């Protein structure tokens, strides 16, 4: 049986995959995200901002309720491909904002 192609385009235009295996890993670590798969993909597609991670990964951030942010960590591996690494909820977005902003361009 083939796996459905789950993913979305990032603001860079690159297709970012979310495999079923990766999604299961995310919800095992962060069960509060189980009903938020659509929001995870929307965060990559339409973030408030994208920050640079410490190892070349990207962090897409979107506010989902007042003061609560969804952070999706992903990697772009080539001109047409990338994948989601993990996702989590936080209220401590100021700590993340110390990183370099990738998008929107400053």
LOBA-255387 format. One record per residue (C-alpha): residue in three letters; z, y, x. Coordinates in steps of 0.05 Angstrom, whole numbers. Layout:
N
+------+--------+--------+--------+
! resn !      z !      y !      x !
+------+--------+--------+--------+
!  ALA !      Z !      Y !      X !
...
+------+--------+--------+--------+
END
This chain:
106
+------+--------+--------+--------+
! resn !      z !      y !      x !
+------+--------+--------+--------+
!  UNK !      0 !      0 !      0 !
!  UNK !    -18 !     68 !     28 !
!  UNK !     30 !    126 !     29 !
!  UNK !     12 !    188 !    -10 !
!  UNK !     -7 !    246 !     34 !
!  UNK !     52 !    292 !     24 !
!  UNK !     53 !    359 !     58 !
!  UNK !     32 !    432 !     55 !
!  UNK !     -2 !    485 !     96 !
!  UNK !     44 !    529 !    138 !
!  UNK !     33 !    604 !    143 !
!  UNK !     -8 !    589 !    206 !
!  UNK !    -57 !    549 !    162 !
!  UNK !    -38 !    483 !    196 !
!  UNK !    -25 !    422 !    152 !
!  UNK !     48 !    401 !    158 !
!  UNK !     63 !    329 !    138 !
!  UNK !    125 !    304 !    104 !
!  UNK !    126 !    228 !    109 !
!  UNK !    167 !    185 !     62 !
!  UNK !    206 !    158 !    123 !
!  UNK !    223 !    229 !    145 !
!  UNK !    242 !    250 !     75 !
!  UNK !    290 !    190 !     69 !
!  UNK !    321 !    210 !    136 !
!  UNK !    331 !    282 !    112 !
!  UNK !    365 !    262 !     47 !
!  UNK !    409 !    211 !     83 !
!  UNK !    435 !    267 !    127 !
!  UNK !    433 !    321 !     73 !
!  UNK !    440 !    288 !      4 !
!  UNK !    445 !    356 !    -29 !
!  UNK !    369 !    363 !    -16 !
!  UNK !    350 !    301 !    -55 !
!  UNK !    322 !    341 !   -114 !
!  UNK !    292 !    395 !    -70 !
!  UNK !    231 !    362 !    -39 !
!  UNK !    185 !    412 !    -74 !
!  UNK !    227 !    470 !    -48 !
!  UNK !    224 !    441 !     23 !
!  UNK !    148 !    442 !     20 !
!  UNK !    148 !    511 !    -12 !
!  UNK !    192 !    538 !     44 !
!  UNK !    140 !    517 !     96 !
!  UNK !     83 !    545 !     54 !
!  UNK !    116 !    610 !     33 !
!  UNK !    176 !    627 !     77 !
!  UNK !    216 !    691 !     80 !
!  UNK !    207 !    685 !    155 !
!  UNK !    191 !    634 !    210 !
!  UNK !    233 !    632 !    273 !
!  UNK !    222 !    598 !    340 !
!  UNK !    267 !    540 !    356 !
!  UNK !    297 !    525 !    424 !
!  UNK !    248 !    467 !    438 !
!  UNK !    183 !    495 !    410 !
!  UNK !    197 !    475 !    338 !
!  UNK !    192 !    525 !    282 !
!  UNK !    244 !    543 !    229 !
!  UNK !    218 !    565 !    162 !
!  UNK !    271 !    601 !    121 !
!  UNK !    272 !    617 !     47 !
!  UNK !    329 !    642 !      2 !
!  UNK !    337 !    593 !    -56 !
!  UNK !    396 !    626 !    -90 !
!  UNK !    434 !    690 !    -74 !
!  UNK !    461 !    682 !     -4 !
!  UNK !    440 !    609 !      3 !
!  UNK !    380 !    592 !     48 !
!  UNK !    337 !    531 !     57 !
!  UNK !    317 !    520 !    130 !
!  UNK !    259 !    472 !    145 !
!  UNK !    249 !    452 !    217 !
!  UNK !    178 !    431 !    234 !
!  UNK !    130 !    424 !    292 !
!  UNK !     57 !    442 !    297 !
!  UNK !     25 !    388 !    342 !
!  UNK !    -46 !    413 !    343 !
!  UNK !    -97 !    457 !    310 !
!  UNK !    -96 !    417 !    245 !
!  UNK !    -32 !    377 !    244 !
!  UNK !     43 !    382 !    245 !
!  UNK !    104 !    349 !    214 !
!  UNK !    172 !    366 !    184 !
!  UNK !    231 !    345 !    227 !
!  UNK !    290 !    361 !    182 !
!  UNK !    316 !    410 !    130 !
!  UNK !    384 !    437 !    111 !
!  UNK !    419 !    490 !     69 !
!  UNK !    460 !    546 !    100 !
!  UNK !    494 !    611 !     84 !
!  UNK !    497 !    629 !    158 !
!  UNK !    427 !    655 !    165 !
!  UNK !    448 !    713 !    211 !
!  UNK !    462 !    663 !    267 !
!  UNK !    391 !    637 !    261 !
!  UNK !    361 !    706 !    260 !
!  UNK !    380 !    716 !    333 !
!  UNK !    318 !    674 !    349 !
!  UNK !    249 !    702 !    361 !
!  UNK !    210 !    717 !    297 !
!  UNK !    142 !    681 !    294 !
!  UNK !    123 !    705 !    224 !
!  UNK !    115 !    756 !    196 !
!  UNK !     88 !    787 !    260 !
!  UNK !    131 !    845 !    282 !
+------+--------+--------+--------+
END
